[in-house]
Amino acid sequence: MSAELSFDQWASELRTHFEEVASAALPQKQGRLETLYEAMRYAVLGGGKRVRALFVYAAGSLTGAPLSICDEAAIAVEFVHAYSLVHDDLPCMDNDVLRRGKPTCHVQFGYAEAMLSGDALQPEAFRRLTQLPIDPGQIVHLVAELALASGPQGMCGGQMIDLQSVGMKIDLATLRQMHRMKTGALIRACVRMGALCGNKDICSACLEDLTLYAERLGLAFQVVDDILDATADTSVLGKTAGKDEQANKPTYVTLLGLQKAKELAQGCAKDARECLERIEASGKVPAGATRPLAWMIDYVVDRDH
């Protein structure tokens, strides 16, 4: 990696690259399946910050993972993320009409079509992982990471707690558990999967600190989301601003206040940087290999949408 490369250049190049490989992974089908594939493409392509894909690529660069292998891991996590957004936006969940600056999938295609597109994206994510030309043991680990993050101990469980918490007073510990599962679990999987795509020896030595790094940034990501929901405009966010307050949902801002929430996000960033410092000090990774992961800390905490 060039020492002159900036985060903006790195992220822009990878986002463009990801859109190309994701588009190729979702071919346009004709005939009776045309609407299903169109809805799948609509849910995945043409928008989004690709934070989760960038985490995969950043962690993969730490362990020297081939770009083509990271591509498939990034596609898998973005497919799962897209499916979760399609389902979250449905009237039976968050009932939202705007996502990534455009109508949500069910508004564009219909309720049943949107649900089926999400249902199709989830198994397709795992199918692609099973086709990777790598050691079968690595494939098993990748599949297990994504399954854990997206199931009852991850996103689905977190969403259930979220639904049960609407209009209720919950404590900070419950809020943290909810978002550790709903948001943090997939970010944790992205980092671990990216690392698992590369050198197993490096990955094993660094995995504990990488996991803690991911957990702290998963928390920071949700805290910043809550801050932006309370302070930013819909035109900036690309989704409906103030939705949490309107739905009477507990957030880090409502429980802690705006200033304390900002301090919590900065504290998470500090912890994540310390994880990278320990990895660098271990001598297990090449000099500068943690730079993309360090960029992601600043991006998550300082983003404005």
C-alpha positions as CSV (number, residue, x, y, z in Angstrom):
1,M,0.0,0.0,0.0
2,S,1.4,3.4,-1.0
3,A,2.3,5.6,1.9
4,E,0.8,8.5,-0.1
5,L,-2.7,6.9,-0.3
6,S,-5.3,8.6,1.7
7,F,-8.4,7.1,3.3
8,D,-10.7,8.9,0.8
9,Q,-8.7,7.4,-2.2
10,W,-8.5,3.9,-0.6
11,A,-12.3,3.9,0.2
12,S,-13.3,5.4,-3.1
13,E,-11.3,2.8,-5.1
14,L,-12.7,-0.1,-3.0
15,R,-16.3,1.1,-3.2
16,T,-16.1,1.4,-6.9
17,H,-14.4,-2.1,-7.1
18,F,-17.1,-3.5,-4.8
19,E,-20.0,-2.2,-6.8
20,E,-18.5,-3.9,-9.9
21,V,-18.0,-7.3,-8.3
22,A,-21.4,-7.1,-6.5
23,S,-23.2,-6.2,-9.7
24,A,-21.5,-9.2,-11.4
25,A,-22.6,-11.4,-8.5
26,L,-26.3,-10.4,-9.1
27,P,-26.9,-11.0,-12.8
28,Q,-30.0,-9.6,-14.4
29,K,-32.4,-12.5,-15.0
30,Q,-35.3,-12.5,-17.5
31,G,-38.5,-14.4,-17.4
32,R,-40.4,-15.3,-14.2
33,L,-37.5,-14.4,-11.9
34,E,-36.9,-11.0,-13.4
35,T,-38.7,-9.1,-10.6
36,L,-36.9,-11.1,-7.9
37,Y,-33.5,-10.3,-9.3
38,E,-34.4,-6.7,-9.9
39,A,-35.4,-6.3,-6.3
40,M,-32.2,-8.0,-5.1
41,R,-30.1,-5.7,-7.2
42,Y,-32.1,-2.7,-6.0
43,A,-31.5,-3.7,-2.3
44,V,-27.7,-4.2,-2.7
45,L,-26.5,-1.8,-5.5
46,G,-26.4,1.9,-6.1
47,G,-25.9,3.3,-2.7
48,G,-24.6,2.8,0.8
49,K,-21.3,3.7,2.5
50,R,-20.1,0.1,2.3
51,V,-18.8,0.3,5.8
52,R,-19.0,-3.4,6.3
53,A,-17.2,-4.2,3.0
54,L,-14.5,-1.7,3.9
55,F,-14.0,-3.5,7.3
56,V,-13.5,-6.8,5.4
57,Y,-10.9,-5.3,3.1
58,A,-9.1,-3.4,5.9
59,A,-8.8,-6.6,8.0
60,G,-7.8,-8.6,5.0
61,S,-5.0,-6.3,4.2
62,L,-3.6,-6.9,7.7
63,T,-3.2,-10.7,7.0
64,G,-2.3,-10.4,3.3
65,A,-5.6,-11.8,2.0
66,P,-6.0,-11.9,-1.8
67,L,-8.4,-9.2,-3.0
68,S,-10.5,-11.8,-4.8
69,I,-11.1,-13.7,-1.6
70,C,-11.9,-10.6,0.3
71,D,-14.4,-9.7,-2.5
72,E,-16.5,-12.8,-1.8
73,A,-16.4,-12.2,2.0
74,A,-17.4,-8.5,1.4
75,I,-20.2,-9.6,-0.9
76,A,-21.5,-12.1,1.6
77,V,-21.7,-9.6,4.5
78,E,-23.2,-6.9,2.3
79,F,-25.9,-9.3,1.0
80,V,-26.8,-10.2,4.6
81,H,-26.7,-6.5,5.6
82,A,-29.0,-5.6,2.6
83,Y,-31.4,-8.4,3.4
84,S,-31.6,-7.1,7.0
85,L,-32.4,-3.6,5.9
86,V,-35.1,-4.7,3.5
87,H,-36.8,-6.6,6.3
88,D,-36.2,-3.9,8.9
89,D,-37.9,-1.4,6.6
90,L,-41.1,-3.4,6.3
91,P,-44.3,-2.2,7.9
92,C,-44.2,-5.1,10.4
93,M,-40.8,-3.8,11.6
94,D,-39.6,-0.2,11.4
95,N,-42.1,0.8,8.6
96,D,-39.7,3.1,6.8
97,V,-40.2,4.5,3.3
98,L,-36.7,5.9,2.6
99,R,-33.3,4.1,2.5
100,R,-30.0,5.3,1.0
101,G,-31.8,8.3,-0.4
102,K,-34.4,6.3,-2.4
103,P,-37.7,4.5,-1.7
104,T,-37.3,1.4,0.4
105,C,-37.5,-2.0,-1.4
106,H,-41.2,-2.7,-0.4
107,V,-42.3,0.8,-1.5
108,Q,-40.6,0.2,-4.9
109,F,-41.6,-3.4,-5.5
110,G,-44.3,-4.4,-3.0
111,Y,-44.3,-6.2,0.4
112,A,-44.1,-9.8,-0.8
113,E,-41.5,-9.0,-3.4
114,A,-39.3,-7.2,-0.9
115,M,-39.5,-10.0,1.6
116,L,-38.6,-12.6,-1.0
117,S,-35.6,-10.5,-2.2
118,G,-34.3,-10.5,1.4
119,D,-35.0,-14.2,1.8
120,A,-33.0,-14.8,-1.4
121,L,-30.0,-12.6,-0.5
122,Q,-29.4,-14.4,2.8
123,P,-28.8,-17.9,1.5
124,E,-27.0,-16.5,-1.6
125,A,-24.4,-15.0,0.8
126,F,-23.6,-18.3,2.3
127,R,-23.6,-20.1,-1.0
128,R,-20.9,-17.8,-2.4
129,L,-18.7,-18.4,0.7
130,T,-18.9,-22.2,0.1
131,Q,-17.6,-21.7,-3.5
132,L,-14.3,-20.0,-2.4
133,P,-11.1,-21.6,-3.7
134,I,-9.5,-21.8,-0.3
135,D,-8.8,-24.3,2.5
136,P,-12.2,-26.0,3.5
137,G,-11.4,-25.2,7.1
138,Q,-11.2,-21.5,6.3
139,I,-14.6,-21.7,4.5
140,V,-16.1,-23.3,7.6
141,H,-14.8,-20.5,9.8
142,L,-16.1,-17.9,7.4
143,V,-19.6,-19.4,7.2
144,A,-19.7,-19.9,11.0
145,E,-18.7,-16.2,11.6
146,L,-21.5,-14.9,9.3
147,A,-24.1,-17.4,10.7
148,L,-23.4,-16.4,14.3
149,A,-23.6,-12.7,13.4
150,S,-26.9,-12.9,11.5
151,G,-28.8,-15.4,13.6
152,P,-30.5,-15.4,17.1
153,Q,-27.3,-14.5,18.8
154,G,-26.7,-11.6,16.4
155,M,-28.9,-9.5,14.2
156,C,-32.2,-11.4,14.6
157,G,-31.9,-11.5,18.4
158,G,-31.0,-7.9,18.5
159,Q,-34.0,-6.9,16.4
160,M,-36.3,-8.9,18.7
161,I,-35.0,-6.9,21.7
162,D,-35.5,-3.7,19.7
163,L,-39.1,-4.6,18.9
164,Q,-39.8,-5.4,22.5
165,S,-38.2,-2.1,23.7
166,V,-40.3,0.3,21.7
167,G,-42.1,2.7,24.1
168,M,-40.4,1.1,27.2
169,K,-37.8,2.4,29.6
170,I,-34.7,0.2,29.4
171,D,-31.3,0.5,31.1
172,L,-28.0,1.1,29.4
173,A,-27.0,-2.6,29.8
174,T,-30.0,-3.7,27.8
175,L,-29.4,-1.1,25.2
176,R,-25.8,-2.3,24.8
177,Q,-26.9,-5.9,24.5
178,M,-29.4,-5.0,21.9
179,H,-27.0,-3.1,19.7
180,R,-24.1,-5.5,20.3
181,M,-26.3,-8.1,18.7
182,K,-28.2,-6.0,16.1
183,T,-25.4,-3.9,14.8
184,G,-22.1,-4.9,16.4
185,A,-22.2,-8.6,15.7
186,L,-22.0,-8.1,11.9
187,I,-19.2,-5.5,12.2
188,R,-17.4,-8.0,14.4
189,A,-17.9,-10.7,11.7
190,C,-16.6,-8.4,9.0
191,V,-13.3,-7.8,10.7
192,R,-12.8,-11.4,11.7
193,M,-13.8,-12.7,8.3
194,G,-11.5,-10.3,6.5
195,A,-8.6,-11.5,8.7
196,L,-9.6,-15.1,8.2
197,C,-9.3,-14.7,4.4
198,G,-5.5,-14.3,4.8
199,N,-2.5,-15.7,6.6
200,K,-3.7,-18.0,9.3
201,D,-0.6,-17.5,11.5
202,I,-1.0,-13.7,11.6
203,C,-4.7,-14.0,12.1
204,S,-4.4,-16.3,15.1
205,A,-1.9,-14.1,16.8
206,C,-3.9,-10.9,16.3
207,L,-7.5,-12.2,16.5
208,E,-8.1,-11.3,20.1
209,D,-7.2,-7.7,19.6
210,L,-9.0,-7.6,16.3
211,T,-12.1,-8.9,17.9
212,L,-12.0,-6.3,20.7
213,Y,-11.3,-3.6,18.1
214,A,-14.4,-4.7,16.1
215,E,-16.6,-4.8,19.2
216,R,-15.6,-1.3,20.3
217,L,-16.2,0.1,16.8
218,G,-19.5,-1.8,16.6
219,L,-20.6,0.1,19.7
220,A,-19.2,3.4,18.4
221,F,-21.0,2.9,15.1
222,Q,-24.4,2.6,16.8
223,V,-23.7,5.5,19.2
224,V,-22.9,7.8,16.2
225,D,-26.0,6.5,14.4
226,D,-28.1,7.6,17.4
227,I,-26.3,11.0,17.5
228,L,-26.9,11.5,13.7
229,D,-30.6,10.5,14.0
230,A,-31.0,13.2,16.6
231,T,-29.0,15.9,14.9
232,A,-28.8,15.4,11.1
233,D,-31.3,16.1,8.3
234,T,-33.0,13.4,6.2
235,S,-31.4,14.8,3.1
236,V,-28.0,14.2,4.6
237,L,-28.7,10.8,6.2
238,G,-30.4,9.3,3.1
239,K,-33.0,7.8,5.5
240,T,-35.7,9.3,7.7
241,A,-34.1,11.5,10.4
242,G,-35.7,11.6,13.9
243,K,-37.3,8.2,13.3
244,D,-36.1,6.8,16.7
245,E,-37.6,9.7,18.6
246,Q,-40.9,9.5,16.7
247,A,-41.1,5.8,17.4
248,N,-40.2,6.4,21.1
249,K,-37.2,4.1,20.8
250,P,-34.5,4.2,23.5
251,T,-31.1,5.4,22.2
252,Y,-27.7,6.3,23.6
253,V,-28.7,10.0,23.2
254,T,-32.0,9.6,25.1
255,L,-30.3,7.6,27.9
256,L,-27.0,9.4,28.2
257,G,-27.6,12.8,26.6
258,L,-25.9,14.2,23.5
259,Q,-22.6,15.1,25.1
260,K,-22.1,11.9,27.0
261,A,-23.0,9.9,23.9
262,K,-20.3,11.8,22.0
263,E,-17.8,11.0,24.8
264,L,-18.7,7.3,24.7
265,A,-18.0,7.2,20.9
266,Q,-14.6,8.9,21.4
267,G,-13.8,6.4,24.3
268,C,-14.6,3.5,21.9
269,A,-12.2,5.0,19.3
270,K,-9.5,5.3,21.9
271,D,-9.9,1.6,22.9
272,A,-9.8,0.5,19.2
273,R,-6.6,2.4,18.6
274,E,-5.0,0.7,21.6
275,C,-5.9,-2.6,20.0
276,L,-4.1,-1.7,16.8
277,E,-1.1,-0.4,18.8
278,R,-0.8,-3.8,20.4
279,I,-1.0,-5.6,17.1
280,E,1.7,-3.3,15.7
281,A,3.9,-3.9,18.8
282,S,3.6,-7.7,18.4
283,G,5.8,-7.7,15.4
284,K,3.5,-10.2,13.7
285,V,2.4,-7.8,11.0
286,P,4.2,-5.8,8.3
287,A,4.8,-2.1,9.1
288,G,1.8,0.0,8.2
289,A,-0.5,-3.0,7.8
290,T,-2.9,-1.6,10.4
291,R,-3.4,1.7,8.5
292,P,-6.7,0.9,6.9
293,L,-8.1,-0.3,10.2
294,A,-7.0,2.9,11.8
295,W,-8.7,4.9,9.0
296,M,-11.9,3.0,9.8
297,I,-11.8,4.2,13.4
298,D,-11.8,7.9,12.3
299,Y,-14.4,7.2,9.6
300,V,-16.9,5.5,12.0
301,V,-16.6,8.1,14.7
302,D,-16.3,11.3,12.6
303,R,-18.8,10.5,9.8
304,D,-21.7,12.9,9.2
305,H,-24.1,10.5,7.6
